[in-house]
Amino acid sequence: MHVEQLIGAFDAYAEGDYETAYDQTREAYHHMFMTDKGLSGAIVTQMPDRFMSEMPEEMPNTSLAPPIEIYETGYYQAQ
């Protein structure tokens, strides 16, 4: 499904159908989060000692994290 969506996005873009290209790309992107969640969970389960550490009480502001809107909506809208 993921590969078909990427190919569909490429074909739609080449034909000038940018709305379909965007929709197909977003769906393919979304599928990778599901894959990522499964893989990361399995890796941590197999090697928990490599991932156990104390979490800081407050994360440092590095200005590298994406805006919170990305987590709430799945995409970022410029203000």
Secondary structure, 3 states (H helix, E strand, C coil): CHHHHHHHHHHHHHCCCHHHHHHHHHHHHHHHHHHHHHHHHHHHHHCHHHCCCCCCCCCCCCCCCCCCHHHHHCCCCCC
